[in-house]
Every structure is written in C-alpha cells, then in structure tokens.
Amino acid sequence: MSEDLEKRVQELEDILAIQHLKHAYLNACDAKDVQAMIATFVISDCKIDYGPVGSFFHRDDLAKVFQEAACHDYMLESHHAHNPIIKIIDPSHASGHWSLTYNLINTETLSITTLHGEYHDVYQKIENDWLIKETTFSGRSSLNLQIEEELLKVIFAGSP
C-alpha cells in the first residue's frame, strides 16, 4: 500500500473514531451516565464552554453540574448531533463542527424544550484514543412549551 493511501485510510479511520466519540458522549448524556460522559474528555486542561450552563476547565467540574442539573428521572433527554465537519489537522489533533438538535421532556414541570445549536470541538489523540480537548456550544434557536390541561402552550420560540 502506498504511503499516500495509508495516510488517507488513517484519516478516514480517525474521522470515524471522532464521530463515534461524539455519539458516545451524547448517548452517555441521554443515559445520564456521568462516568461514560466525562470519559470522552481529556482528564484536565480542557475547555468546555456551554454558555449559560457554564464554562469548565476540568471534566470533573462538568460532571458535578451535569449530575446536579440533568441526572433526574423526570428529565427525559434526547441529543442528536448531525452534519459533522471534521478536519484532521495532524496525527494527534483534529477539529470538528456539529449541529445539535436537543429535546427535553420534563415530567416534573410539564414542559418540553427543543433546542438547536452548534458544537465547535477540538480533539486530541492520546494513547491511540481520540478525546475532546475543547468544546463550545452555541444555541441558535429554542422552542419552549408548557403542557396545560393536555394542551401545549408556547412559552418561547426564537433565538436564545
């Protein structure tokens, strides 16, 4: 196999591994599996910026907020990342852009939230595994609904 072909195959394998990483992160969020969620990030010296949710420089700090805010049986969440654009920078660094559609049914407050936005990520390959080094989420639109007497009432629709 030529060196060029080997490089191209490796790049495709890296892109698939990064896609798997992002999906593992989102699935862990939906399953409320804190350990699996934080295992997708570098251990320390990371940058996590989720806007109003907070900014973090260590994955354990994100874990604390996630545990407190999201790990409740009444919060039924569904994260869907799509339209990935992943660029391999070198054998151990990559960047990515993802669109996100997030749905939350809160059975305690009888509310439904749909959020659309974008992730901008930086990935690092450590000991042959890709991990999230930096991630920034920016919301683009939100639809908040209230369930009242088996009817839905629009609370907010627009850009967050």
Secondary structure, DSSP 8 states (H G I E B T S, - for coil): --HHHHHHHHHHHHHHHHHHHHHHHHHHHHHT-HHHHHTTB-SEEEEEE-GGG-EEEEHHHHHHHHHHHH--TTEEEEEEEEEEEEEEEETTEEEEEEEEEEEEEETTTTEEEEEEEEEEEEEEEETTEEEEEEEEEEEEEEEEEEEETTEEEEEEEE--
